[in-house]
Amino acid sequence: MNFLRGVIAGQAAGPQPSGAETIQKLCDRVASSTLLEDRRDAVRALKSLSKKYRMEVGTQAMDHLINILQTDRSDSEILGYALDTLYNIICNDEEEEQDESEDAVTPLPVSGKHKNVSAPDENAQKQADDLGAQFTDTFIQEPEHVTLLLSLLEEFDFHVRWPGVKLLTALLKNQCTQVQGVILVSPMGVSRLMDLLADSREVIRNDGLLLLQQLTKSNAAIQKIVAFESAFERLLDIITEEGSSDGGIVVEDCLLLLLNLLKNNSSNQNFFKEGSYIQRMKPWFEVGDDNSGWSAQKVTNLHLMLQLVRVMVSPVNSPGATASCQKSMYQCGLLQQLCTILMATGVPADILTETINTVSEVIRGSQVNQDYFASVNAPSNPPRPAIVVLLMSMVNERQPFVLRCAVLYCFQCFLYKNQKGQGEIVATLLPSTIDANSISAGQLLCGGLFSADSLSNWCAAVALAHALQDNLTQKEQLLRVQLATSLGKPPVSLLQQCTNILSQGSKVQTRVGLLMLLCTWISNCPIAVTHFLHNQENVPFLTAQISENLGEDERLVQGLCALLLGICIYYNDNSLENYTKDKLKQLIEKRIGKENFVEKLCFITKHELYSRAAQKPQPVFPSPEQMLFDHEFTKLVKELEGVITKAVHKSSEEEKKEEEVKKTIEQHDNIVTQYKELIREQDAQIKELKEQVDSMSSQNEQMQSTVTQQLSTIQQHKDQYNILKLKLGKENQSPSNGQGDGSQVNGLQTEELTQLREEVEELRKQQTLLQTQLGDKDALINSLKSEAAQAAQTAEGSAGGSETTELLKELEALRSQVQSKSSEINQLKTERQELVRRAEAGSSDTVPSSDSSIDTAKMAELESRLAAQTTETERLKGETKGLSESRADLEQQLASATSTVAILQTEKAKLQTDVQESKKEQDDLLMLLADQDQKIHSLKQRLKGLGETVEDEDDLDARDQTDEEEEEDEEED
């Protein structure tokens, strides 16, 4: 220990060892010392040397330090030194390296250190970055090292957890993708890091935010895991605790982490919206009346908050998700709060610009939000609509360029898919709605369109073009606008004034804006094309512009002129005799040349600024001079370039053919539409029939259940009949013991008779129902018989007839079975009558002769009534039983007959198919025979022509007949 301290403190005698030698000795001491205190002192010394001798410590001590992390988990102090040492050799952030530990052994001079930091050498910094990346690769070469570091973060000790967080952050900065992959597959890896946000020590929590920022960069899987670990809830709580927009750097870190989680991640955006976190953003934008003296941190925080809102409603998101977020922002009052900031005074310019952009995307394509924005008024006297105030800033050349671009974007978003708003803007230009006492949006646009500032000209032209986008009605309405150019001169139309300014040779930016307006205006509007061609000077001006050879900027103007002339050809209705499609094509071919025309037209899409404008709707340009193309106009050019090229090269005959093809296609579409309607009707009918089948199936099931119940009831009656039969037999065998016993028996029989009467009534009802059903079944069987007979008559072949005969035999057998069952029922009735007769005879024998005549008469009357009721009951039971059995047999017979008919019909169809095939084969044979006869006839003719003797068929037949007659004569002789 004394040697170690002497080496470190410079107290040892003799020459001082070099840094590499000292580090080697310290590494040996770390590896070989058995005492924990010795290893701790050696690691502390390595930590103090790790900044000055970063290369040596990293190459010699890294393995020993990692081993310390694995073996000395029980001592938090040595773990902290080891983690700090690893952080010093891996981290490339010099600002972090400025912090010195309180127990450093050989501190560097402060002045010299600050001198190096204030003026860093670029090459040295690059080498340091490469060194940090190299040590990071060495550390993460074994994924277990990152897993070990994650496990150390579970230690609550400050001296272990804090350097562990910083070390993992440095690893992510140097090799983000590889470390993310290890953490992603590590069990509970992301969850351990999320626990840092709940740490009560602000230093660890804040560095945990920086760690999560690096962890969530460009990794959607980790972003989703972090989001579902309640990250939104925790981050919004921290922002609220820190004072929202008035908070410090911690709020900024939370907002940056939220941006990482939500940007280009539709799953997290949906989770953020469904969790009602949009509503919690509203208090962030509450500003007071006094907005002077905003701190730089507040400006930064509010700027990030506005970006967070824009991420949720960005045009690059899916339309459904964007519309849902826009609806939530309007319902919770967030849009209203943003409009308040928009109209507030004293707001910094960059915050105002970003607020305008945010409001633009919140209202873009949402009719409800656009209507609300149209109703917002500025707090002026008199109140003016917010749109008018913003347009005043756009056409004011003294306003900042970025602010004017933001206002233009806001106006474009207000008119995007908003035909109502487009109509309101165009209406402010019409003569009937102009108010001389107030400034309207139309007046500001016209003023900007004809001002001396080229940027105002361009912005006003693009804004007016968006008021006409995909709206044929407003294109026609704008043709009515008349402008008073000067006193004493008649007014001119807005279309004519645009072409006049275009022909005066103004700046390129102005001409490009006017040409974009004219192309948007007359595209897909034949009336506007006619108005444009009606001016005799327009077409010669366009052809002169296109045919000239000019510079780079002028070539863009030439391309737009070619596009305008091509639109006049493509959307021309040939109403002007001098400027029909064919005449314009001939003019192009003579004055310009078709190839030259197409080349000038294609130059538009090859322009660099065209490609930049086509990327996203927001107009973002580094300088006003590069502001030439609008995003929506690039879509129009892409749509029209091909069709104009084809239209120029087509001849009149091809156009006529195309028109005919179009008509044919329209007719075909009409036919297809009719068939679609027919199919829909058939689908509806099929659906109704299916419902009927389902209802009939349910009815059939109900009837089957009813039959089953009736069969069970009949079985019960059979059992009761057997019991009564046994009772009567016993009474006949046992002698009667007096009138008292007889009266008891009679009382019992009376109760049974009452019950039997009720059952008889029920059986009668059932009998009636069964008879009705039996009639239906008989009718169905008769119809099936008739169908079977017809099938048997029409079917060809012995198989069909034999099966029909068998079916009829089965029906006769079923009838005989029914008759036999009826005879059995009659036999049962006879047996029942015999039993009743015997019972009456037995009862008359058992009555004593000494009884009075009255008792004898009552007894006889009761017995006769009992016999009558019993006979009737048994008869009804027998009939019911017979009917039930007959019904079951008939149902069985019906099922078999149905299946037999189906088989017969199938075989009939098969036989008909065979007959058709046979007829077809016979026809083929006849055709072959006819061909053969024709060939034989032609050969005979040829032989006759060659002089050969050929016998015809008639001669052959006559000779055969003569031979037969001679043979008959010989036989007679």
Secondary structure, DSSP 8 states (H G I E B T S, - for coil): -HHHHHHHHT-SSSS---HHHHHHHHHHHHHH--SHHHHHHHHHHHHHHTTTTHHHHHHHHHHHHHHHHHH-TT-HHHHHHHHHHHHHHH---HHHHT---TT-SS---HHHHHHHHHS--HHHHHHHHHHHHHHHHHHHTSHHHHHHHHHHTT---HHHHHHHHHHHHHHHHHSHHHHHHHHHHSTTHHHHHHGGGG-SSHHHHHHHHHHHHHHTTT-HHHHHHHIIIIIHHHHHHHHHHTTGGG--HHHHHHHHHHHHHHTT-HHHHHHHHHTT-SGGGGGGG---S---S--HHHHHHHHHHHHHHHHHT-TTS-HHHHHHHHHHHHHTTHHHHHHHHHH-SS--HHHHHHHHHHHHHHHTT-HHHHHHHHH-EES-SS-EEHHHHHHHHHT-TTS-HHHHHHHHHHHHHHHTT-HHHHHHHHHTTSGGG--TTS--HHHHHHHHHTSS-HHHHHHHHHHHHHHHTT-HHHHHHHTT-EE--STTS--EEHHHHHHHHHHTT--HHHHHHHHHHHHHHHTT-HHHHHHHHHSTTHHHHHHHHHHS---HHHHHHHHHHHHHHHHHHHT--S-SGGG-HHHHHHHIIIII-HHHHHHHHHHHHHSHHHHHHTT-SS---SSGGG----HHHHHHHHHHHHHHHHHHH--HHHHHHHHHHHHHHHHHHHHHHHHHHHHHHHHHHHHHHHHHHHHHHHHHHHHHHHHHHHHHHHHHHHHHHHHHHHHHHHHHHS----HHHHHHHHHHHHHHHHHHHHHHHHHHHHHHHHHHHHHHHHHHHHHHHHHHHHHHHH--SHHHHHHHHHHHHHHHHHHHHHHHHHHHHHHHHHHHHHHHHHHHHHHHHHS-TTS-HHHHHHHHHHHHHHHHHHHHHHHHHHHHHHHHHHHHHHHHHHHHHHHHHHHHHHHHHHHHHHHHHHHHHHHHHHHHHHHHHHHHHHHHHHHHHTT-----HHHHHHHHHHHHHHHHHHHH-
